[in-house]
Amino acid sequence: MLALDNLIVGAIFTDSLLFKRSLMQMFADSASAQIPQEILHSAYYGKAWRIVTFVWAAVYIIFAIVLILLKACNLKIVGLIDMLASWPLMVILFIFTLKFPGWYWKKNHAKIEAEK
């Protein structure tokens, strides 16, 4: 059941990539972050959030596969591994989500300026 939860969450993140605004971009847009207008109106704004959404999807799907493989090996500690690995993964994903877009926009600053 633990793997199924992770797989469903991963699928939700993946499916959101089919829409104009990914799930993480919707979260970012609803937050009151101070993002410069030049970035908000550039293609790189959406690209950064699509990359973040993809990373979240990949992490959840890979973690689900790992749990399924552990369960298939008949290891009784699957629940313990899920509990011990889940919170560090979540912390890493949150830090990545906070840091990556700013780095990405800074890295592509010249391209963003050229879009004007």
C-alpha positions in Angstrom: 0.0 0.0 0.0 2.9 2.4 0.7 4.2 2.0 -2.8 0.8 2.6 -4.3 0.5 6.0 -2.4 3.9 7.1 -3.8 3.0 5.9 -7.3 -0.2 7.8 -7.3 1.5 11.0 -6.1 4.2 10.5 -8.8 1.5 10.0 -11.4 -0.3 13.2 -10.3 2.9 15.2 -10.7 3.6 13.6 -14.0 0.1 14.2 -15.3 0.3 17.8 -14.4 3.1 18.2 -16.9 0.5 17.7 -19.6 -1.1 21.0 -18.8 0.0 24.5 -19.5 0.9 25.1 -15.8 2.4 22.2 -13.9 1.3 21.4 -10.3 4.4 23.1 -8.8 3.8 26.2 -10.9 0.2 26.4 -9.6 1.5 26.2 -6.1 4.2 28.9 -6.8 1.6 31.2 -8.5 -0.7 30.9 -5.5 2.2 31.8 -3.1 3.0 35.5 -2.6 6.6 35.3 -3.7 8.3 38.4 -4.9 9.4 37.3 -8.4 10.5 40.0 -10.9 8.0 40.7 -13.7 10.7 39.9 -16.4 11.0 36.4 -15.0 7.2 35.9 -14.6 6.6 36.8 -18.2 9.5 34.7 -19.6 9.3 31.2 -20.9 11.9 30.3 -18.2 9.5 30.9 -15.4 7.3 27.9 -16.5 10.3 25.8 -17.5 11.8 26.0 -14.0 8.6 24.9 -12.4 8.2 22.1 -15.0 11.7 20.8 -14.1 10.8 21.0 -10.4 7.5 19.1 -11.0 9.4 16.5 -13.1 11.9 15.9 -10.3 9.1 15.5 -7.7 7.4 13.0 -10.0 10.6 11.0 -10.6 11.5 10.8 -7.0 8.0 9.6 -6.0 7.9 7.0 -8.8 11.4 5.7 -8.2 10.7 5.5 -4.4 7.5 3.5 -5.2 9.5 1.1 -7.4 12.1 0.6 -4.7 9.3 -0.2 -2.2 7.7 -2.6 -4.6 11.1 -4.4 -5.2 11.7 -4.6 -1.5 8.2 -6.0 -1.0 8.8 -8.5 -3.8 12.0 -9.6 -2.0 9.7 -10.3 0.9 11.6 -8.0 3.2 9.6 -7.3 6.4 11.2 -3.9 6.9 9.6 -2.2 4.0 7.5 0.0 6.3 10.5 0.9 8.3 12.5 1.8 5.2 9.5 3.9 3.9 9.3 5.7 7.3 13.1 6.4 7.5 13.5 7.4 3.9 10.3 9.4 3.4 11.1 12.5 5.6 14.7 13.0 4.3 13.5 12.7 0.7 10.7 15.3 1.5 13.3 17.7 3.1 15.6 17.3 0.0 12.6 17.9 -2.3 11.6 21.1 -0.4 15.1 22.5 -0.4 15.4 21.7 -4.2 12.1 23.4 -4.8 13.2 26.5 -2.9 16.6 26.8 -4.4 16.4 25.5 -8.0 14.2 28.1 -9.6 16.3 31.0 -8.5 19.5 29.3 -9.7 17.8 28.4 -13.0 16.6 32.0 -13.6 20.0 33.4 -12.7 21.8 30.9 -15.0 19.4 31.9 -17.8 19.4 35.6 -17.0 20.9 36.7 -20.4 18.3 34.6 -22.3 15.5 36.1 -20.2 16.8 39.6 -21.0 16.9 38.7 -24.7 13.2 37.7 -24.6 12.1 41.3 -23.8 
